Amino acid sequence: MQRRKFLKNSGLTAAGLVTASAVVSCKTENKTEEEAVVASAPATPIKPIVVCTWNFYNASEKAWEVLSKGGSSLDAVEQGVMVEEADEKNETVGKGGRPDRDGNVTLDACIMDKDGNCGSVVYLQNIVHPVSVARKVMEETPHIILAGKGAEKFAYEQGFKKEDLMTESTRKQYEEWLKTSKYETTINIENHDTIGMLAIDENGDMAGACTTSGMAYKVGGRIGDSPIIGAGLYVDNEVGGATATGVGEEVIRTVGSFLIVELMRQGKSPQEACEEGVKRIMKKNEGRKDFQIGFLAINKNGETGGYCVHPGFTYREYSANGHENREVKSFYN
């Protein structure tokens, strides 16, 4: 079946896509876009490389294993986040994720490749690996997003097995929560609900994936930013990629990941772009301190950056230069 391509950019002409370096309409400190990008580019681009939100050591290690053997960035990000989807001790992703207030574990995920193709599933139940179902949506259908029972039916048709996603631990927590049924977010705990991963392979091609069980005890049917292309994840193989974690509603309102990639297109570094993304959110939420947002970005040269609302957000990076967990600066110190 012919795969319908996702539009990579909303504000550039086809000619601009082919010759991005010739675009001079955006300027940074009186420099053209081309001059700004060249000025910030390291002498030798870093590749392969993988980064992911939070300190997911095993996930980034798996992705690096794929990349170090010459595998594609798409395979790397899928296999990387699958590690967390299968980890029952991680109660914010995949099997063992905390349920919504009706007692249903519902999963969201998306994936995006070097050509701008993408796939997503939302409100998926009974399937351990939503990111793999999202990839099937991307590769086997003319669609981008499948939801709920339709996504579940499609998963079974593709050979995925039905499995109870609730564990003994999350079931007991849910039963305890029912005594008060109080919903509130806790910084860096409740909102530590996502693994977003970005990778560049040895060919210099980029891909990204994002997967989550969403906020614990959310209203049934609630969808955050994680499976929304442009919000929780965005990749442009000419520029770079970005992903987000935290309270998804605020990321969606600013189309956060797309914004950060576009800021990098204009010449900002990944760090500068992430900082600008958070500051735009906080400008619309002046004085609010009751939520966390964390952005992670990487450009085509392998430069990385991150920024968040409150201290505590970290990201893990793995390349030939080493494997480390990096703390990021925050809007509120």
N, C-alpha and C positions, 0 to 999 in steps of 0.2 A: 504494500500500500504506500502511495506517495506521501512522504512526511511533510506536513505544512510547517514552514519555517516560522519561528517567532521573530518579530521585528526587533532587531538589535538596538535601534536607536529611534527616538521619536522626533528629534529635532534636527537631524542631519539629512542631506540629500544622498542619493545613491553615490554620486560622485564623491561626496565628502567621506563616505565610508571607505572608498577605495584609496583616497588620497587624504587621510586624516591629517597628515603633517602639513597640508596646504591650507588648512582652515585657519583663518586669522581673525575671525570675528570676535573671539574671546581673548582678552588680554589679562595677564597677571603682572602687576607692578610694572606696567608699561612695556612688557615683553609680549611677543606673540606667543600663541599656544606652543608652536614648534620650538621656539627659543626656550620657553620655560621647561618643557619636557626634556630637551637636550641638556640643559643646564643641571637638571636634577638627576640625570641618569648615571649610574655607576659605570665604571670602565668595563667591567665584565658582568653581564647579567647572571644571576644565581638561578641555576636549574640543574636537576629537579629540586623541588621544595614543596613542602606541605605545611599548612597552618590550620589550626582548628580552635574554636572557642573553648574556653575553660581548660583545665589541666587534665585532658583526656589522653594520658600517656599511651595506653594500649591502642587506642584508635589511630593516633598519629603514627605510632610504630608500624601498624599494619599497612597504612597508606604508604609509608616510606618503603616498606618491603616490596610493594608493587612497583613503585617508581624506580627503586634501585636496581630492579631486574629488567628495566626497560619498558615497563607497563605504561599504559595510557593514564593521563590524569583523570579521565572519567572512571576507569576501573578503580583507581586509587581512592577517590573520594567515596565511591559506593562501598567498597570493601572496608574502608576505614570507619565510616559511621555505622556500618552493620555490626561492628564489635560492640558498640554501646547499645544498639537496639536489642541485642541478644543478652546483654548483661542484666540479670534480674536485680542486682544490687543498685543499679542506676534507676531510681524511681521517677525519672523525668523524661525517659526516652524508651520506646519499644516495650518489650515484655517487662512487666513489673512497674510500668508507669502508673502514677496515681490516677484514679478515675474521675469522671465528672460527678456532679452532685446527684445524678441518678444511678451512680454505681457502674457506669460503662467506661472502660478504658478505650479512648479514641485517639488515633494517631494521625499525624500530619507530616508530610515530607515532600521535598522537591529536589530536582537534580537538573543541572544545566551543563551542556557541553561546549566545546570550542567554537562550534558553528552557530551558536545561539539557539539550538534545539533545546527544548525543556519539557519536563513532565512533572506532574504533581498529583498527590492524593490528599484528600481532606476528610476528616471524620471517618477514618477507616478503622474497622473493628476486626478482631480475631485473626490478624495477620501480624507476625513478628517483625517483618522487614518491609515497612512502607516505602523506604527509599528504593528498594528493588522493584516494587510495584510501580512507583513513579517512573522509573527508567523504562519499564515495559510500556507505560502510557506514552512516553516520548517516542519509543522505537516502533511500537506496533499499532498505534492508532493515529488518526489525523487530529487528535485533541491535545490539549495541554493539561486540563484538570478533570479528574473524576472524583466524585464525592460519595460518601456514605455507602448505602447498599449497592449502588452501581459500581463503586470502586471495589467493594468486597467481592461481588459477583465476577468482575473482570479478573481479580486476583486468582480466584479458583479456576477460572478458565485458562489462566496462564500457568497453572500447576502449583500454586501456593497452597499450603495446608492450613486448615482451620486449627486454631489453638487458643486456649483460654489465656488471656494476657494478665489476669489478676493473679497475684502471688499471695501467699499466706500473710506476708508482711503488709502489703498494701490493702488487703481485705480487712485486717485488724485495724489499720489506721483509718480506713473509711468508716468502719463501725463506730470508732471512737469519735470521729468528726460528726457523725449523725446526731450525737448527743446534744450538740450546740448548733450545728449547721451554720457556723459563722465563717464567712469568707473574708480573708484578708491576705495581702501579699507580704512576704518577709524578704527584705533586701538580700540578694545573693543566695537565697535558699529556695523559696517558692519560684523565684524567677530564674533560677539556674536550671532552666527547663529545655535547653536546646543544645544540640551540637551542630554547628555549622562548620564546614570544612572546604578549603580552597587549595588547589594544587596546580603546579606547573610541571609537566613531564620533560624528559630530555630533549624532546622536539620543540620545546618552548610553548606547547599548547596548554591551555588552561581549562579547568572544569571546577564545578562546585556542587555541594550537596548540603541539605539541611533537614534535620529530622527531630521530632519532639512528640511527647504525649500531652503537651500543653499544660496550662495551669491546673493545679489540683483543685477538684471540686468546682470547676467552672460550670456555668450554665450549659446544659446539654445542647449541643450544636454549635457552641462557640468555636471560632477559628481565629487563630492569631496570625502573625506575620510569617511564620516559618515556611509554610508551603506556598506562599505568594511570591511569584517571580517579580523582582523589582523591589519588594519590601524586605523579606527575610533573606533573600539571596539574589545576586545578580553577577553575571560574568560577561565580559566583553574581551574577546581574545586579542584585540588590538590595544587594550588599555590596562585591564586588570579586573579584579573581582572584589566583592564585599559580601559580608554576611552579618547577621545581627542576632542578639539574644536579649531576653528581658520581657518587658510588657509589650506585647506585639501590637496592641492598638495604637500606641504612640509611634511605632515604626511605620505602620501602614499609613498613618496620616501624612507622613513626610516622604513616603516611598523611599525609605532610608537607604537601602543598598544601591538602588539605581542612582540616587543622589550622589553617593560617595564615589561611584565609578565615574560619573560625569564630572565631578570636581577634580578627579585625577586626570581626566581627559583635558581639562583646562590647565593642567600643569602642577596641581597640588600633589604633594607627597601623600602616601597612604595615611601617615600620621596626621597631617594637616586636614585631609579630607574627613577622617573620622571625627576629629575635633569639631569641624564645622557642622557635621551631621548632628552630633549631640547638641551643640549650641542652638541649632535651629529648633530642635525639639523643646529645649528648655525655654527658648524665647516664647513659645506658645504655651508654656506651662510655668510661667514666672512664679517663683516662690514655692513650687511643689517639691517635696522631698520624699514622697511616699512610693516611689517606683525606681526601678533600675533599668537602664538600657546600656548595652555594650555593643560597639561596632568593631569589626575586624576587617582589615583590607590588605590586599597585596597587589602590586603592580607588575607589569610584564618583566621588569628587571629583577624581580624577586625581593624588592623592598617591602617591608611589612609595617603595619601600624595598628594601633587600637586606642580606643578612648571610651569612657563610660560616664554615667551620671554620678554614681557613688563608688568609693574605693572598694576593691575586692575582685573586680573582673580581671581575669587573666586569659592569655592564649598560649597555646603550645606550638612551637615551630620546630620542624625537622628538615635539615638539609645536610649537605656534605660538611658544613661548618659545625654541625653538632645538633643535639636534641635538648631543647630547654623550654621551661615554662616562663613566660614573660608577664610581669605585672604591668598594668597600664595606668596612665594618669587619669584623673577624674575631674568632673565639673565641680563637685563638692569635695573638698579635701578633708 
